[in-house]
């Protein structure tokens, strides 16, 4: 296919866009270290436990998304739910960068593509297969994008320090959760993907474009590896979700 036949491949390397976040958003007094936590229940518990406070809000048509600050391990930490799906999550990261954030670790769940990843197992993405659209507006077309090396190293060091069993490998980022076909799954597993989710490739691409540090932690959620999808009650795995937040917080505070 000629690149001209697919608009997603028409990458423009110009660093300036019509709407630049730093032209419409002013920097604020914000902790530069950020945990992007996909678990709203965990955010509520952590904010209550650590006396966190809302310092700002990210706004979209689905409503207001609070930006929190708390003290964690004696350090200031920003905590935000990044929304769901690559476009919204990428936009929120852009707006946090414009406010003054520089180091990010995201923590969330993912569907597993290989049967040995039991519920709650920790996965560290070392690359994301770019099967979504957002990353193609930040980087030229390519198969994968990687997290920042310093963030990846900090995450692995944190896991090893706490003796947390984990695996490292690629994740498959897709925009269409209802179009994860068996043929595509087999192809992704063959190229080394352990999980499927909807944001990692966009996160890593935005961070590379804006020259900030970004890494991610995932935990094994629903299982797509068998003959039938197994939900496994993954969104009720409270212990694993809170552990992932604490690991992400410690890892991101080691950066910079």
Secondary structure, DSSP 8 states (H G I E B T S, - for coil): --GGG-GGG-----S--SS-HHHHS---S--SEEEEES-HHHHHHHHHHHT-EEEEEEEETTEEEEEEEEEETTEEEEEE---SSHHHHHHHHHHHHHHT--EEEEEEEEEESSTT--TT-EEEEEEEEEESSGGGGTS-S-SEE---HHHHHHHHHHHHHTT--EEEEEEEEES-GGG--HHHHHHHHHTTEEEEESSHHHHHHHHHHHT-EEEEEEEEEEE-SSSS-B-TTGGG-HHHHHHHHHHHHHHHHT--
